[in-house]
Amino acid sequence: MSRSVAIIGTRGYPSYYGGFETLVRRLAPYLVSEGWDVTVYGRGGAVKPDDPARDLDVKSVLTWGLESKSLSTLSFGLSSTISAAKNKPDVALVMNVANGYWLPMLKARGIPSVVNVDGIEWERAKWGKSAKAAFRMGASLTARFADHLLYDAEGIAGRWESSFGRSGTVIPYGGEDPGPLPTPDGLNSGRYVLMVARFVPENTVEEFFDAAENLANEVDVVIVGSSGYGGEFDERAESLQRSNDRVHWYGHVSDDRLLFSLWQHAGAYFHGHSVGGTNPALVQAMACGAPIVARDTIFNREVLGDCALFAAPNSEQITDSIRSLISDKTLQARLGSAAKVRAAKYYSWESVCLGYQDLLIEAIS
């Protein structure tokens, strides 16, 4: 008999919003190919059911919820958990500690849970005091009720061990080498600066934008991302593009081929994420061979090792580090090649998906 798993807490399958969604697009078809019955819960409007790359054997179930910055995760998580509890899969893979509130429902139905805790959500600057408190309580409930905890980095595992006394399994995100891709239209290979990020303060967006004002007088600056809700960062990106024709703001990019080519041909990729573990965009940038300047955090150093330059979160250091990289073709080649080798060794999707399957089987046993 086949095993069954419900995946709760993402925007659904197939969706292209963030790291969880990238993982699900890889993991769900993999589990199907290994004989699993896979149901992915999602949100209406967030999935692309007509995607030609979609695996039709992955069941996509859309549930109700409130589309708002503070309530979407909780509300969609509740409706998804109710449905999963009713259908009673062999195991539930739950993403995000906000869904810790609903884990008792799964436990009451005898459904073992594996929870990917994500980052330290209650420390993210984008959340207000109430939201941070809600995430912190969700984490406490996750620590109490989850059967198995999954961390995407050793640094996250250490925080949970010290804060909640819970150990778990470390499985990072994966990346893929796309092979040679053409340079994106209007850009010159190796001669532009790239940032790919959701527009939130902890991703060092403001500091990079300050640096971009100076850098755009010397080289092209490509910005990929948005807040998803509009606001001052989106307005700033639009203003930068309007005031200097060397600034190119793409907004959110769901076309993997375009995104991979942007990483592959960048002269310097700035990665400013600070609150989280193994970042999916960083791993994919490495797999594409991007020369990287990263914000100096324990998480980024864990992933990158000595394959990048590191900068403090201020515009001066970011500017100086990017300038030193964009002007040195030898350094670009060395860092890009080293990052690509490291990604292939430690962050392959094959090893990631196998790790998830092993943990799900352990949860059922």
Disulfide bonds with the S-S distance in Angstrom:
none
